[in-house]
Amino acid sequence: MNQSLTRREMLRGSVAFAALAFAQRPLSVFGFDKVGADETVVPFLDAQPKGKMLYWQDLTSWITPNDQLYSVSHYGTPEVDPGKWQLEISGLVKKPKTLSLVQIKARKRKTVTAPLECSGNSANPGFMGAIGNIEWTGTPLAALLKECHPLDRAIEAVFFGADEKVEKIRDKDYLQTFARTSISNSSVAW
């Protein structure tokens, strides 16, 4: 008797097999179980010096604890009054907006687990470990931008921080606010 499997039956069987495998040893195949008494932790060979970076030898969880997340500051840490702080969305938008922290916190919230890595992270012992897996909770930026109706020619969002410093450019002093950009393209919907 020749009986062929349909793709749907094959997928259903694969999912059942995976569920059974995980029931026997849940997530241990991904390294999530604690080390047992008969197991040995293999130490990292490229240990970095302790500082304000993630020290991966100390990790005990997939999520990086807040107190172990790296800290980098280009222009120092500014003092910000949460009661006066505002988010301004302007530029190539039809409907600019300014929102207070209270207004932003009143919006629908979403939690996302994602890695955060400094663009300067490297194998240099003086600057390694500027990375972490963190849980972000807040209102999604895409919804805010969509409400402002970006113009078709808008291709990037620039984020300006509260930290600033005077920089010498061509022998003149200019107050600079630290900023970074996120470039979009036509395939990304605001």
KEVEXTOR-346744 format. One record per atom (N, C-alpha, C): x, y, z; residue in three letters. Coordinates in steps of 0.001 Angstrom, whole numbers, padded with zeros to 6 digits, always signed. Layout:
REM residues N
XYZala ...
END
This chain:
REM residues 190
+000853-001173+000000met +000000+000000+000000met +000902+001240+000000met +000815+002044-001012asn +001621+003248-001151asn +000811+004441-000663asn +001252+005029+000453gln +000511+006150+001022gln +001450+007346+001120gln +001123+008460+000465ser +001992+009637+000507ser +001457+010644+001521ser +002377+011376+002097leu +002021+012416+003071leu +001784+013741+002358leu +000803+014473+002812thr +000616+015833+002299thr +001557+016749+003066thr +001797+017919+002524arg +002664+018892+003199arg +002081+019267+004570arg +000777+019418+004627arg +000113+019774+005887arg +000321+018689+006940arg +000198+017414+006550glu +000409+016313+007490glu +001856+016253+007957glu +002771+016544+007029met +004190+016556+007371met +004483+017653+008397met +003944+018858+008175leu +004147+019964+009123leu +003523+019649+010478leu +002326+019097+010457arg +001643+018749+011707arg +002468+017730+012489arg +003010+016742+011802gly +003849+015737+012459gly +005144+016332+012986gly +005736+017274+012243ser +006979+017927+012680ser +006748+018743+013938ser +005636+019476+013977val +005317+020278+015156val +005087+019374+016359val +004383+018268+016156ala +004143+017328+017259ala +005455+016740+017758ala +006362+016403+016834phe +007665+015858+017217phe +008474+016893+018011phe +008473+018149+017557ala +009208+019211+018262ala +008637+019421+019664ala +007310+019415+019779ala +006688+019587+021095ala +007086+018451+022035ala +007119+017241+021518leu +007519+016097+022330leu +008981+016222+022754leu +009836+016653+021840ala +011258+016823+022166ala +011447+017873+023253ala +010744+018999+023151phe +010867+020049+024162phe +010277+019617+025496phe +009259+018765+025477ala +008675+018277+026730ala +009683+017417+027484ala +010547+016711+026752gln +011550+015861+027385gln +012675+016689+028009gln +013113+017751+027342arg +014220+018593+027817arg +013977+020023+027344arg +013061+020747+027965pro +012656+022064+027461pro +013784+023081+027420pro +013986+023636+026255leu +014920+024716+025964leu +016381+024438+026304leu +016683+023249+026816ser +018079+022966+027146ser +018934+022893+025888ser +018303+022550+024768val +019070+022496+023525val +019561+023874+023107val +018975+024923+023646phe +019414+026283+023351phe +020285+026866+024453phe +020598+026065+025473gly +021474+026529+026542gly +020769+027297+027639gly +019462+027129+027799phe +018737+027907+028792phe +018637+027248+030157phe +018998+025979+030276asp +018954+025332+031586asp +020140+025777+032428asp +019977+025744+033742lys +021097+026020+034635lys +022075+024848+034566lys +023306+025124+034865val +024333+024076+034833val +024064+023099+035965val +024052+021810+035625gly +023829+020769+036623gly +025101+020477+037389gly +024982+019674+038446ala +026124+019349+039300ala +027214+018598+038539ala +026822+017832+037514asp +027811+017050+036770asp +028305+017759+035504asp +027980+019055+035346glu +028382+019800+034157glu +029383+020888+034515glu +030166+021305+033543thr +031184+022328+033751thr +030918+023506+032829thr +031006+024709+033355val +030883+025910+032547val +032213+026138+031850val +032160+026321+030536val +033381+026604+029777val +033580+028113+029806val +034688+028595+030385pro +034884+030043+030500pro +035207+030682+029155pro +034852+031974+029021phe +035210+032737+027836phe +036725+032942+027832phe +037347+032809+026694leu +038786+033014+026584leu +039129+034471+026317leu +038149+035233+025828asp +038391+036638+025489asp +037728+037555+026522asp +038032+037331+027782ala +037435+038122+028861ala +037871+039575+028747ala +036931+040460+028944gln +037239+041882+028848gln +037371+042481+030256gln +038072+043605+030357pro +038204+044240+031670pro +036857+044774+032148pro +036671+044750+033449lys +035407+045277+033993lys +035381+046790+033863lys +034223+047313+033656gly +034021+048750+033508gly +032534+049004+033397gly +032146+049893+032515lys +030732+050210+032340lys +030123+049421+031191lys +030747+048315+030832met +030262+047472+029752met +029709+046174+030329met +029014+045425+029487leu +028493+044132+029871leu +029661+043170+030108leu +029663+042524+031228tyr +030699+041549+031551tyr +030051+040182+031425tyr +030188+039550+030236trp +029402+038368+029928trp +029654+037192+030843trp +030776+037157+031539gln +031003+036074+032490gln +030005+036128+033650gln +029435+037316+033908asp +028499+037470+035013asp +027039+037219+034622asp +026757+036993+033344leu +025377+036817+032899leu +024760+035552+033470leu +023544+035686+033957thr +022800+034529+034447thr +021432+034432+033788thr +021138+035358+032870ser +019827+035414+032241ser +019973+035839+030784ser +019008+035468+029972trp +018960+035873+028574trp +018771+037390+028466trp +018019+037973+029400ile +017780+039416+029430ile +018866+040060+030292ile +019503+041102+029770thr +020540+041811+030511thr +019882+042673+031597thr +020232+042465+032859pro +019670+043307+033921pro +020048+044778+033697pro +019158+045694+034063asn +019399+047129+033847asn +020729+047591+034420asn +021087+047080+035608asp +022330+047538+036234asp +023572+046968+035554asp +023412+046018+034633gln +024544+045463+033907gln +024603+045949+032453gln +023644+046773+032042leu +023636+047284+030668leu +024716+048342+030522leu +025401+048330+029396tyr +026500+049264+029168tyr +026015+050718+029204tyr +026943+051610+029470ser +026635+053033+029515ser +027702+053784+028730ser +027279+054527+027719val +028183+055323+026900val +027604+056725+026824val +028449+057721+026999ser +027982+059100+026935ser +029006+059927+026174ser +028568+060566+025110his +029476+061373+024296his +029658+062778+024865his +028598+063360+025375tyr +028657+064732+025879tyr +028273+064814+027353tyr +028433+063748+028095gly +028063+063757+029505gly +026594+063399+029678gly +026218+063130+030900thr +024833+062776+031208thr +024072+064028+031616thr +023090+064440+030828pro +022353+065666+031145pro +021360+065443+032278pro +021046+066507+032981glu +019985+066452+033972glu +018702+066878+033266glu +017708+065996+033299val +016455+066246+032599val +015320+066275+033611val +014509+067311+033556asp +013329+067418+034406asp +012174+066728+033678asp +011724+065550+034154pro +010655+064824+033457pro +009373+065649+033290pro +009125+066576+034194gly +007926+067406+034093gly +007994+068436+032975gly +009193+068773+032540lys +009362+069771+031471lys +009807+069152+030145lys +010218+067877+030170trp +010727+067234+028972trp +009624+067086+027936trp +009978+067252+026657gln +009014+067100+025567gln +009646+066384+024387gln +008818+065664+023658leu +009217+065043+022403leu +008623+065885+021286leu +009483+066374+020417glu +009017+067165+019275glu +009221+066351+018003glu +008158+066186+017238ile +008235+065526+015932ile +007936+066607+014908ile +008977+066949+014131ser +008832+068034+013157ser +009689+067731+011940ser +009729+068652+011027gly +010516+068457+009808gly +009605+068152+008645gly +009908+067098+007915leu +009140+066756+006719leu +007887+065959+007078leu +007002+066607+007864val +005720+066016+008262val +004605+067028+008012val +003403+066511+007734lys +002252+067398+007503lys +001700+067945+008811lys +001772+067148+009891lys +001200+067535+011180lys +002243+067405+012285lys +003084+068433+012504pro +004073+068362+013590pro +003379+068179+014946pro +004080+067555+015881lys +003527+067297+017219lys +004579+067550+018277lys +004118+067977+019436thr +004952+068056+020626thr +004180+067351+021730thr +004837+066377+022365leu +004189+065584+023408leu +005007+065632+024692leu +004309+065720+025811ser +004980+065654+027116ser +005207+064186+027467ser +006034+063943+028462leu +006278+062584+028921leu +004983+061954+029440leu +004152+062750+030112val +002866+062255+030626val +001973+061813+029466val +001947+062593+028377gln +001137+062226+027207gln +001657+060951+026543gln +002956+060809+026475ile +003520+059605+025867ile +003212+058380+026723ile +003352+058517+028040lys +003081+057382+028938lys +001606+056989+028954lys +000706+057899+028570ala -000728+057608+028544ala -001131+056819+027293ala -000257+056721+026329arg -000556+056031+025073arg -000468+054512+025248arg -000977+053795+024266lys -000911+052332+024266lys +000547+051893+024320lys +000825+050919+025199arg +002202+050451+025407arg +002407+049089+024759arg +003674+048844+024429lys +004068+047557+023856lys +005431+047202+024439lys +005650+045925+024730thr +006948+045465+025217thr +007604+044626+024130thr +008857+044944+023837val +009625+044241+022810val +010970+043841+023422val +011376+042609+023199thr +012701+042162+023615thr +013603+042262+022399thr +014701+043009+022546ala +015591+043230+021410ala +017003+043521+021896ala +017997+043232+021057pro +019370+043582+021429pro +019626+045072+021245pro +020502+045598+022044leu +020949+046981+021928leu +022467+046923+021902leu +023071+047459+020834glu +024518+047441+020713glu +025007+048803+020270glu +026036+049284+020930cys +026662+050545+020549cys +027391+050333+019232cys +027311+051308+018338ser +027985+051173+017045ser +029500+051114+017207ser +030024+051538+018343gly +031461+051483+018582gly +031925+050190+019236gly +031004+049265+019503asn +031371+047997+020130asn +032402+047280+019263asn +033436+046733+019897ser +034502+046093+019115ser +035204+045024+019935ser +036227+044449+019344ala +037039+043460+020041ala +038170+044124+020819ala +038257+045424+020771asn +039265+046172+021515asn +038986+046003+023006asn +039940+045517+023789pro +039692+045302+025215pro +039228+046556+025959pro +039538+047733+025439gly +039092+048960+026082gly +037650+049305+025798gly +037061+048669+024777phe +035665+048983+024444phe +034995+047757+023841phe +034738+046792+024688met +033980+045616+024256met +032914+045346+025314met +031839+044748+024898gly +030748+044469+025820gly +029673+045537+025802gly +029694+046423+024796ala +028660+047457+024673ala +027472+046871+023924ala +026869+045857+024552ile +025743+045148+023954ile +024915+044534+025068ile +023647+044325+024818gly +022791+043664+025790gly +021454+043316+025181gly +020777+042323+025728asn +019404+041980+025353asn +018507+042612+026396asn +017624+043479+025947ile +016798+044203+026904ile +015331+044176+026509ile +014485+044463+027473glu +013055+044585+027218glu +012710+046068+027198glu +012194+046514+026070trp +011761+047901+025902trp +010254+047937+026085trp +009760+048867+026873thr +008322+049037+027028thr +007993+050509+026804thr +007026+050746+025954gly +006601+052114+025677gly +005723+052145+024453gly +005402+053348+024037thr +004564+053495+022848thr +005431+053345+021605thr +004980+052602+020607pro +005773+052440+019389pro +005961+053761+018638pro +007172+053986+018172leu +007500+055203+017425leu +006737+055264+016104leu +006558+054124+015446ala +005885+054109+014136ala +004499+054736+014213ala +003763+054462+015279ala +002413+055031+015421ala +002480+056552+015564ala +003462+057043+016332leu +003619+058499+016482leu +003954+059152+015148leu +004888+058543+014413leu +005265+059109+013118leu +004095+059092+012143leu +003338+058016+012148lys +002191+057909+011238lys +001175+059020+011505lys +000949+059348+012771glu +000016+060425+013127glu +000480+061790+012612glu +001778+061932+012433cys +002335+063201+011944cys +002352+063274+010420cys +002021+062199+009757his +001954+062131+008293his +003242+062609+007613his +004299+061795+007676pro +005544+062174+006992pro +005306+062372+005495pro +005995+063331+004923leu +005909+063569+003495leu +006595+062435+002742leu +006233+062239+001495asp +006817+061157+000694asp +008327+061265+000591asp +008859+062462+000599arg +010304+062625+000446arg +011069+062449+001765arg +010371+062215+002869ala +011025+061968+004163ala +011634+060569+004131ala +012957+060486+004312ile +013638+059193+004229ile +014371+058813+005506ile +014422+059701+006486glu +015124+059357+007717glu +014525+060105+008895glu +014754+059543+010074ala +014369+060190+011321ala +015653+060481+012079ala +015797+061690+012582val +016978+062070+013353val +016537+062254+014799val +017273+061624+015711phe +016955+061684+017130phe +017987+062562+017825phe +017534+063661+018430phe +018414+064586+019140phe +018289+064332+020630phe +019425+064177+021289gly +019431+063947+022722gly +019444+065252+023500gly +019368+065141+024808ala +019428+066318+025672ala +020867+066676+026017ala +021823+065788+025686asp +023226+066067+025998asp +023839+066931+024896asp +024636+067903+025333glu +025234+068835+024381glu +026617+069259+024850glu +027395+069781+023898lys +028758+070208+024188lys +029186+071194+023106lys +030099+072072+023450val +030648+072998+022468val +031754+072280+021715val +031650+072276+020382glu +032650+071658+019508glu +033321+072746+018687glu +034615+072616+018477lys +035350+073561+017643lys +035318+073039+016212lys +034738+073826+015309ile +034648+073481+013889ile +035202+074660+013091ile +036303+074425+012363arg +036989+075461+011578arg +037277+076703+012439arg +037867+076442+013586asp +038311+077485+014520asp +037188+078300+015144asp +035956+077832+015069lys +034832+078508+015728lys +034146+077522+016658lys +033589+078024+017752asp +032882+077190+018718asp +031400+077113+018370asp +030870+075890+018348tyr +029454+075666+018065tyr +028884+074724+019109tyr +027729+075086+019663leu +027039+074208+020596leu +026426+073065+019789leu +026776+071837+020129gln +026288+070657+019419gln +025410+069828+020342gln +024275+069382+019832thr +023413+068444+020537thr +023684+067072+019953thr +023912+066081+020816phe +024205+064747+020311phe +022986+064221+019559phe +023210+063667+018362ala +022111+063169+017527ala +022544+061933+016765ala +021586+061113+016432arg +021791+059942+015585arg +020607+059846+014628arg +020822+059173+013513thr +019795+059067+012496thr +019415+057617+012245thr +018219+057423+011750ser +017743+056117+011334ser +017191+056304+009934ser +017847+055706+008962ile +017442+055879+007584ile +016396+054834+007221ile +015357+055294+006584ser +014290+054427+006120ser +014446+054260+004608ser +013552+053528+004015asn +013490+053487+002548asn +012053+053266+002131asn +011800+053184+000874ser +010433+053125+000389ser +009702+051850+000819ser +010428+050807+001206ser +009771+049573+001608ser +009297+049619+003061ser +009701+050655+003804val +009301+050770+005198val +008124+051717+005298val +007046+051256+005884ala +005870+052114+006058ala +005954+052813+007395ala +005784+054125+007401trp +005802+054876+008647trp +004594+054466+009391trp 
END
